[in-house]
Amino acid sequence: MISLLKFLYKEIWVPSFGRLLFMFAPLIEGKTPAIKPNYRIDDDFKSENKTIN
């Protein structure tokens, strides 16, 4: 049961909710984001986006 919830969270919830929020990013932040998001929550964030402090 836990593995099913983990799968649904990683593969369904994070990408869909992330894309929904990304559509509203210009309204929330006041400008379009410079870096497009990725929705891989298991990867190391720092290795891919080295410009963010």
Phi, psi and omega in degrees: 000319180294320180294327176294316178295321178296316178298313181298322179294310183291317190265339183245303188292308184299311180295318184288315179291324178296317178293323177297314178294326180295329177294330181264004183301318178298326177288320183286313186268341181089357178204163178282142180295142180284327182247126177288140183284155167247157186245026177266106186272353180265342182282160177284120184291322185292329183289333183267322183244083186278349182277347181274133178266000000 
